[in-house]
């Protein structure tokens, strides 16, 4: 069971929060063993994303990728042999819709790309109207519906969690369900949302191109 408190801000995708809010980021987490290993492109993408945890640069497919959230997604897919052409978050969303691989199922597959809105005030107007500001890769889905994602955030490439069955809850009985993905500020207007489950907008199974 993942037993960490993760409050991330997204450098390049959001602002960074104070260091003392980070607690035991990934020290207690290990990917559950698979009794029957299922080889499909999505698993390859998930494992590629995992391999980048802690990396200070993103190089895959014979080239370097931007050190931001969408650059990380491109690198993970490139490492799995799938070229996403260096697309940013908005362009990845457009491609997913065009290829008919976008979905909003609560239980994604490993390797899916997760899209998020409003992870930071990108246009600076203090309104909750910033679309497609962050992306991550699904690594694993637990039995309780908690999704482990890998992303490029304010602390580099790390894990974060999301549970779409309880989108508005950070923890239940001490168990982390949804990490903080947006920094809470005193200047925030009412009804601003902060959790992964609240800011999530959908998934894309780009790996299906090789399925």
N, C-alpha and C positions, 0 to 999 in steps of 0.2 A: 504494500500500500504506500502510495506516495505520501510522505509526511513532512512537507515543507511549506513554508509561507513565502509565496513569490509575489513581489510587487514590482513590476517592470515598467519602465518607460522606454520609449523606442527612439534611439538616436537615429536621425534620418527619417524616422516615421513618427516620432513623438519626442517629448522632452524627458530628461533624465531626473529621477528622484534621488533623494539623499541616500548615501551608501548604507547608513544604519538601518534602513528599512528592509535590506536584503537578509534573509535568514536561511541558512543551509540550502543553498540554491539547488544543487543536484546531488549532494553527497549521499543521500539515502535512497536514491532512485536507481533501480536496475530494470532493464526491459524484461518483462516476463518471458520465460522460456516457451518456445513453441513446441508442443508435443509432436505435431505433424507440420513440418515446414512446407509452406505453400509458396512455390516460386511463381510469381507473377510480377509484372513491372512495378506495380505499386509498392510491393515489399522492397524492391531494389531502391526505389526513391526514398522510402522511409529510412532504410539503412544508410543510404548516402547522406541524408540529412543528419542522422545520428553521428556519423563520422566527422561532421564539421563542428560538433559541439566543442567550444573552447578555441576554435581556430581564429587566428588573427588576420587571416586573409582567405579569400575564396577563389580557389583555382581548380578548374575541372574542365574536361573536354578540350584540353589543349590551350586554354586561355584563362585570364583572370576575369572575375566578375565583380560588380560593384559591391562594396561592403555595406549593404543596407538590406532591408527586408526582402525586396523583390530580387536583388542580386543574389541573395542566399537561395531563394527558391529556384532561380535559374541555375545556380551552381549544383544544387542537389539533383535536379533533373538531368543536368549535363553529365554528372558523375554516373547516373543510371543509364546514360546513352540516349537521352531525349533532349533535343534542342528546343528551348523556348525563346530563342532569338533575342535574349537580353531585354525582354519586355518588362515594363514597370507594372505596378499594381493595376492601374486602370486598363492598360493594354492587355494584361493577362485576363482580366474579367471579360473584356470584349472578345478575346479569342475563345474563352470558355463558352460564351453564349453562341458564338458563330459555329463552333465545333459540336455544339449540343452535349457538352460534358459538364455543364453547370448543374448543381442540384442543391436542395435545401433539406436533405434527409438528416435526421438527428444523429444517425449512426453512420459516419463516413467510413471509408476504407483507408488503411495505411497508404501513404503516398499522395492522398488528396491534398490540394492546396486550399487552405481556409482563408476567406476574405473577411475583412473587418472595416467598418465605417467609424468615423469620429474618434479615432484613437488619439487625435490631437487637433487643435484648432489651426488647421493648415492655412486657411485664408485669413485668419486673424480678425474675424468679425464677431467673435464671442458667441456665435450661433452654432447649434448642433446640426450642421449641414455639410460636413466634410466627408465625402464619399470615397471609399476604397483607399483608405490611408495606411493599411497594413495587410501583410500576407504572411502565412506560416505554412508549415508542412505537417500533416498528421503522421505521427509516429506509431501510435498505439491507441486502441480503444479498450477500456477496462470493462469488466462485467457490470459495474454499476453505472455505466454510461459516461464515465469521465474520460475525456479525450486528452492524451498527451500530445502536445505539439512541439516542434522545434522551430525557432525563429531567430532572426537577428534583431536583438533589442538593445537597450541601453547598456547592458553588460556583455555585449558580444552575442555569440551564438549560444543560446541556452534553451532549456525546456520551459514550457508554461502549460497550464491546464485549463480545460473548459468542460462544462457539463451542460448540455442543452436540455436536459430534463429538469434542471433547476437553474435556469439562466440568470436569475436575480439573486442567487445566494453565493456568497464567498466560501463559506464553510457550513457543514452540517455535522453536529456532534464532534467537532474538532477536525473533521476530514476536509481537506481542501478540495473544492469543486471548481470554482472559477477564480482565476488569478486576476489581479488588477492589471489592466492594459492601458488605462489612461490615468495620468497624474491628477490627483485631486488638488484644486487650487481654491484659495479663499475668494477669488474673483469669479468663480464659476456661477453660472445662473442656475436656477432651480431645475430639477429633473435631468441634470447631466448624468450620464451613465458612465460607469468605469470598468465593469467586469467583462471578461472575455465573452461570456455567454450573451451579455447585453449588447455588445458591439459587433458580434458576428453577423454576417449577412449571407453566407453561403459557402459552398465547396465547389471545387472543380477537379475532375478526375482526368487530368491530362495524360496520365499513364495509359489510358485506354487506347491511345494511338498505337501502342505496341502490344496490347492484350490479344 
